Amino acid sequence: MDRRVRWALTPPGRRLLTEGAQRIYDFGSGEHVWDGTWLLVLVSVPESKRDLRHRVRTRLSRAGFGS
């Protein structure tokens, strides 16, 4: 019996991997001059919604925000 397996990324999966690779390989490239302004994001998610807290934290981290 011959079995064949085919895998494919969904569009969101492909986007996630593409953006991740871009962050990794672009890190430190180019000269970025800080203009002296800050962007502060405050998010309040109740402890009872840990899954949502984790998703928000992960997405902000991927967007370049720190803790």
C-alpha atoms as one frame of an Amber mdcrd trajectory, in Angstrom:
protein
   0.000   0.000   0.000   1.492   3.319  -1.084   0.727   6.226   1.227   1.295
   9.796   0.298   1.192  12.721   2.658   0.809  16.290   1.568   1.276  19.243
   3.882   0.405  22.849   3.167   0.446  26.007   5.218  -2.696  28.007   5.698
  -2.443  31.674   4.688  -2.204  32.759   8.382   0.509  30.133   8.975   2.476
  31.283   5.957   2.142  34.914   7.090   3.308  34.020  10.615   6.421  32.241
   9.333   7.199  34.953   6.786   6.913  37.728   9.372   8.981  35.729  11.856
  11.768  35.132   9.345  11.708  38.806   8.437  12.094  39.810  12.116  14.968
  37.364  12.592  16.950  38.235   9.479  16.268  41.978   9.545  17.314  42.364
  13.187  20.222  44.759  13.454  20.256  45.520   9.744  20.038  49.088   8.682
  20.460  52.154  10.771  17.459  53.166  12.814  17.641  56.580  14.409  15.297
  57.070  17.346  13.143  60.168  16.910  12.709  60.577  20.668   9.077  59.509
  20.810   7.625  56.546  22.699   4.651  54.366  21.918   3.066  52.967  25.051
   0.364  50.299  24.926  -1.663  49.516  28.032  -3.878  46.453  27.979  -6.031
  45.167  30.782  -7.243  41.576  30.487  -8.688  39.842  33.554  -6.818  36.914
  35.083  -9.854  34.755  34.330  -9.071  35.076  30.594  -5.547  33.693  30.634
  -5.748  32.382  27.073  -6.597  35.851  25.783  -3.850  37.430  27.910  -1.335
  35.029  26.422  -2.460  35.743  22.837  -2.303  39.511  23.369   1.131  39.286
  25.010   2.443  37.046  22.224   1.153  39.260  19.432   2.499  42.425  21.030
   5.859  40.740  21.491   5.925  39.711  17.822   5.119  43.306  16.905   8.249
  44.418  18.752   6.767  45.544  22.049   8.446  44.644  25.331   6.962  43.653
  28.645
